[in-house]
C-alpha cells in the first residue's frame, strides 16, 4: 500500500511552496504532524471546490492551515472560507501560512469551541438561514467525538445540492474492527457514519483515501 501511495504522490500535482512550508512548520512547532491532510487529499478538496464552483465554504478544524489553504485556493476571487479552530496557540502559524499562500483575504479564522462558534454563525445567518448565507461546502475535521453534533448544526447551513466532506471516517480501521474499540473517538465516528448512511436527505460515498473521506451531498 505504501508503494502505491508513493506512486500516486509522484504522479499527482505537487504541493505549492506555501503548503510545503506549512508541513515543515507543523513538524517543527507541533507534536501532531500526522493530523495534516496531506497533498493527495489537499489536491482533491481543492479540485472539488473548483469543479463545483463553490464560493462559500465552512471548515471545522483548521489545525495548522494546510486544508484551509487548499480549500481557499480553489475559491473564485470573491469566494470566502470561514475556518474554525479551538487552539489559539496555532493562530500565528495559520495566519502566516495563509499569507504565504496568498489567500488570507479570502479567509476568516474563528478561534474558539467549534460548537459555540457554529451557534454564533447560525444566529448571524437568520432562522431560516438566508439564502446568501448558505454554504456550498462544509469540511469537517474537528473533534471526532462531536461529529454528530456538527452534522446537526451545519445541515441547515448548507445549500440544497451542497456538500459536507467529513474526514477520518475510517479512523485507522477501528470502526470496522470486531469487537469495535469503545473509546469515545471511535464511537463518535461510528455513530456519525451510521447517521449519514441512514439519512434520507443525503447521498454519500466513503473514499478509502488516507483515513477515510465521506463525501455527502445534500439532496434538498
Protein Blocks (a to p, Z undefined) as FASTA:
>chain_A
ZZmmmmmmmmgccddfklmmmmmmmmmmmcklmmpnbjmlmmmmmmmmmmnopabdcdeh
jknommmmmmmmmpcfkbccddddfblmlmmmmmmmmmmnopmmmpccdeddfklmmmmm
mmmnopaddfklpcfbdcdfbdfklmmmmmmmmmmmpcehiacddehklnnolmmgccdd
fbfklmmmmmmmmmmmmmmkbccdddfehjbpaddddfZZ
